[in-house]
Amino acid sequence: MNESKKLLLIANPAAGMRGVEQSLPAVKEIFREGGFEVSVFMTGAPGDAEDIAFREAPSHDLIVCAGGDGTLYQIINGMIRSGSNVPVGYIPCGSTNEFAAAHGIPRIKTEAAKRILEGGEIKVDVGIFGERYFVGTAAFGAFSWMGYSTDQSKKNRLGYTAYIIEGIRGLKRNRPHHLRITADGKLYEGDFIFGAVCATRELSKRIHPKKEKGAEEQPPLELLLVNEVKSLSDGGSIVKSLSTGTYEHSALTFVRAREILIENEEGLIWSIGGESSGEFITANIGVLRGGLTIRGAKK
């Protein structure tokens, strides 16, 4: 009899509408029927997912995240820090689940579990932000705080729309930050209310320009900057341009790069992987090409 492979299931019971625990018995049974010995760890405090992944990943054959994008971000950091490169499966349990939507992962938890067993593997790029790793976006300014400050019940009802609404309402309270940004040697300097660096094109499809020919050969990082907003009506037109992916507004700057250096004043708080990550005076951002293997996702 073949020895069972070991699966590490890290679940965040506070994610989304807090329905993770109800689904766990069915999810565990699917994995067990698929030939895995399942170890379940529940998070109880910020940072738990990263600590668990760091400690347990090297002794398992597959890691599965049952939580939101923030939980996935923690697990990736713990796993990479541990030196492990095992595949990662994702069962989306958050409110917006951008990573799942971008990679064709079902929102129904049991279906996502089946996909992890049945599906193949793809490799995605991992952003490097100083000593942290992320898939998706590292951001600052007007919209970056919404992932962790927007009311949870509102996110549950409206999903991504809740972030847009809160962004429009919050424009008045967001002062611009003066930044020097060097992207592959080219300097961009000015006063910006928002900036984001996307490490995977799949996650930025909503907000990047019309697909260019030969996009696969383009530099892997995508940088989006929003200049200072003078009025709420101007803010509304910017949000519309972002949501349609046209980038026609004069306040928007979009560039691709392989390496990005951001130098800013004090007091600039970053959100990395959907979580508040504190202040950084200097941000060195790069990319680990194909640094993460995702099981059960579609390109």
Buried (B, 14 or more C-beta within 10 A) or exposed (E): EEEEEBBBBBBBBBBBEEEBEEBBEEBBEBBEEBEBEBBBBBBEEEEBBBBBBBEBBEEBEBBBBBBBBBBBBBBBBBBBBBEBEBBBBBBBBBBBBBBBBBBBBBEEBBBBBBBBBEBEEBEBBBBBBBEBBBBBBBBBBBBBBBBEEBEBEBBBEBBBEBBBBBBBEBBEEBEBBEBEBBBBEEEBEBEBBBBBBBBBBBBBEEBBEEEEEEEEEEBBBBBBBBBBBEEEEBBBBBBEBBEEBEBEBEBBBBBBBBBBBBBBEEEBBBBBBBBBBEEBEEBBBBBBEEBBBBBBBEE
